């Protein structure tokens, strides 16, 4: 994984239990504009605070379409629960990679939401 000053961050919040979404597998992809193929950049796991630091370096962070993939079924199963969405994929476009982007995932067993933070 990249260093701690990643221009792209995420934070998983389990609103059903009121806790951070810790130990959730996260993958980051970038789409090849010429082939529309998703290329894996990195994988990681959220920490105790529900964050996954160091997703990408500033040098690797370029304009384009990205996708964050969250393994929600594994997360809920680790707590003895089931869920409706086995995974969540958030697709977003970066037009100005000099900015900082924060992509939170707010979830329960039967719903999720996200927004562009900073």
C-alpha positions as CSV (number, residue, x, y, z in Angstrom):
1,X,0.0,0.0,0.0
2,X,1.0,3.6,-0.5
3,X,2.2,5.9,2.3
4,X,-0.1,7.7,4.8
5,X,-0.5,10.9,2.7
6,X,-2.9,9.3,0.1
7,X,-4.9,11.8,-1.9
8,X,-7.8,9.3,-1.7
9,X,-9.2,8.1,1.6
10,X,-12.2,6.1,2.8
11,X,-14.0,5.5,6.0
12,X,-16.5,2.6,6.6
13,X,-19.2,3.3,9.2
14,X,-21.5,0.6,10.5
15,X,-24.7,2.5,11.3
16,X,-26.6,-0.6,12.4
17,X,-24.3,-1.0,15.4
18,X,-22.9,2.5,15.7
19,X,-19.3,1.4,15.2
20,X,-16.5,1.8,12.6
21,X,-16.5,-0.9,9.9
22,X,-13.2,-2.5,10.9
23,X,-11.6,-5.5,9.2
24,X,-13.4,-5.0,5.8
25,X,-11.5,-5.9,2.6
26,X,-11.2,-3.0,0.2
27,X,-9.9,-3.0,-3.4
28,X,-9.1,0.1,-5.5
29,X,-9.3,-0.1,-9.3
30,X,-8.7,2.4,-12.2
31,X,-10.4,1.9,-15.5
32,X,-8.3,1.8,-18.6
33,X,-9.9,4.5,-20.9
34,X,-9.0,2.7,-24.1
35,X,-10.3,-0.7,-23.2
36,X,-12.8,0.0,-20.3
37,X,-11.0,-2.8,-18.3
38,X,-10.7,-2.3,-14.6
39,X,-7.1,-2.6,-13.4
40,X,-6.4,-3.4,-9.8
41,X,-4.3,-0.8,-8.1
42,X,-4.2,-2.0,-4.5
43,X,-6.0,-4.0,-1.8
44,X,-6.3,-3.4,1.9
45,X,-8.3,-3.9,5.0
46,X,-10.0,-1.3,7.1
47,X,-8.4,-0.6,10.5
48,X,-10.0,-0.4,13.9
49,X,-11.3,3.0,13.0
50,X,-12.9,1.8,9.8
51,X,-10.2,3.6,7.7
52,X,-7.9,2.2,5.0
53,X,-5.0,4.5,4.9
54,X,-2.5,4.7,2.0
55,X,-4.7,3.6,-0.8
56,X,-2.7,5.4,-3.6
57,X,0.3,7.7,-3.9
58,X,0.0,11.2,-5.2
59,X,2.2,10.1,-8.2
60,X,-0.1,7.2,-9.1
61,X,-3.3,9.3,-8.6
62,X,-4.2,10.6,-12.1
63,X,-7.4,11.8,-13.8
64,X,-9.8,9.0,-14.7
65,X,-12.5,6.6,-13.5
66,X,-11.9,4.7,-10.3
67,X,-13.8,2.0,-8.4
68,X,-13.6,1.1,-4.7
69,X,-14.8,-2.5,-4.0
70,X,-15.9,-3.3,-0.4
71,X,-16.4,-7.0,0.7
72,X,-19.5,-6.4,2.8
73,X,-20.7,-10.0,3.0
74,X,-17.5,-11.2,4.5
75,X,-17.6,-8.3,7.0
76,X,-21.2,-9.2,8.2
77,X,-20.4,-12.9,8.2
78,X,-17.5,-12.3,10.5
79,X,-20.0,-11.0,13.0
80,X,-22.4,-13.9,12.5
81,X,-24.8,-11.8,10.4
82,X,-26.1,-11.9,6.9
83,X,-26.6,-9.0,4.5
84,X,-28.5,-8.1,1.4
85,X,-25.6,-6.6,-0.5
86,X,-22.7,-9.1,-0.8
87,X,-20.3,-6.3,-1.9
88,X,-20.5,-2.6,-2.6
89,X,-18.8,-0.9,-5.5
90,X,-18.4,2.9,-5.6
91,X,-17.4,4.2,-9.0
92,X,-16.3,7.8,-9.3
93,X,-14.5,10.1,-11.7
94,X,-11.4,12.1,-10.8
95,X,-11.0,15.3,-13.0
96,X,-8.5,17.1,-10.8
97,X,-6.1,14.7,-9.0
98,X,-4.4,17.6,-7.2
99,X,-7.4,17.7,-4.8
100,X,-8.0,15.4,-1.9
101,X,-10.9,13.0,-2.1
102,X,-12.7,11.2,0.8
103,X,-15.1,8.4,-0.1
104,X,-17.0,7.2,3.0
105,X,-19.2,4.1,3.0
106,X,-22.1,4.2,5.5
107,X,-23.8,0.9,5.8
108,X,-26.1,-1.5,7.6
109,X,-27.1,-5.0,6.6
110,X,-29.8,-3.8,4.2
111,X,-28.6,-0.4,3.0
112,X,-25.6,1.7,2.2
113,X,-24.8,5.3,1.2
114,X,-21.8,7.3,0.2
115,X,-20.8,10.9,-0.7
116,X,-17.8,12.8,-1.8
117,X,-16.0,14.2,1.2
118,X,-12.7,16.1,1.3
